Amino acid sequence: MTFLPTAAWAASRPKADPTSTTVYELRVYHTYAGKLDDLLRRFREHTTKLFEKHGMKNVAYWTPLDEPAKSTTLIYVLAHPSREAAAANWKAFQDDPEWKAVRDKSEENGKIVEKVDSTYMALTDFSPGVTS
């Protein structure tokens, strides 16, 4: 395995395309107390696959390291071909009978998600190492 110095690695990475219509969506899920593991299981076993089925690219998922967010928060980023595609993707996802069944089964013991924050973002022209 070859390791490049940081500057060489950054220079070798493709640059963001300023003409791209790709939008990134930052989503933060705030769960009810004691429900984060249920949400993570739902994402791990079902949701990420359903996102891909509906044209959403899974970029990355995180959980915070510090309390109080550590016990109740999932943060992730999706990529969509455009803002219009994002709206269509979410509509198709929410209307999917498979998603509805997964959601309902995972919430048999009560709701999991208390609140969702969503922010749409565009790459800057100086974003290293990210491609559409």
N, C-alpha and C positions, 0 to 999 in steps of 0.2 A: 504494500500500500504506500502511495506517495502522498506526502503532505506538502502543500504549498504555503508559503508565507501569506499572511492575511491579505496584504496588498495584491499579491499575485493572484490569489483566489478570487478576490473581489473583481479584479480586472478581467478574469476569465469568465465571469458570470454574464449572461445576457442582460442587457439593460431593458428597462420598461419601454414599451412602444407608445409614444405620445399620441398616436393616432388610434389606439385601441379603444373600443367601446366597453371593454370589460369593466365591470364594477365589482367591488369587493364589499361584502356585507359583514360587519362586526356585530355579533349577537352575544348578549349576556343574559343568561338564564339565572334567575334567583328562585331557588326552590324553597318549599316549606321545610321547616326543621325536620331533620331525619330522612329527607327524601332524595338527597343528592345521589346516593348509591343507586336508587331506582331509576333516576334520570340517566345516569352514566350507563347503566345496563341497557336501557332502551336505546340510547344512541349507539352503543357498541354492537348490539345485536340486530337493530332494525333501522333506525333513523338515518344513519349515514348512507346505507344502501338505497333507501328510498329517496334521499336527496339526489344521489347520482342518477337514479331512474328518471328523475324529473328535471335533469339538466343542470343541477347545482353541483359545482365542484367543491369537494371538501378540501380546504387548504390546511387548517390546523385546529387543534382543540387544546384547551388549557384548563387547569383548575388552579386557583390561587394557593399560595403557600402559607398565607397568614390568616388568622382568624380576625373578624368573624366570617369573612367571605369564604374561607377554606372549606367550611362545612355546608355551604349553601349555594355555591356559584359554579357555573360552567360558562366558559368563554370560548367562542369559536369564530372562525372566518370562513365564509363561503365565497366562491367566485361565480359570477353570472356573465353571460356574453354581453348583456346590456341591461340598462335599467328596466326597459320594457320586458326583456326576457325574465328578469327577476320577478316581476309581478306575475307573469304567466306561469313561471316555475312554482311559485308559492301557491297560486290558485290550484294548479294541477296536483300538487302535493297534498294540500288540505282537502281536496275532493276525492283523493285516492281511498277506496274502500279498505285496502290493506293498511294504510296509515291509521284510519279510523279504528280499525280492529285492534291494532297494536296499542294505540293511545288508550282505548277503553280498557283493554286487558291490564295495562300497566297502572291504571288508575282505579283498579278494583278496590283498593284500600284507601282511596282518597286522592284528591288532586296532588300533583307533584310540583308543578311550576306555579309560583306565585306571581311572577312578573317577568316580562321579556323586554330588553332594550335592544333596538336595532338601529344601526347607523350604516348608511351606504357611503362608500369611499371610492375615490379614483386614485390610481398610483401617481405619484409625482415623477417628474422627469429624472430625478436623481435617486430613485429607488433601486438599489443594487440587488441582484440575485433573485428577482421576482419576474416571472413571465406570465403572460396571459393564458 
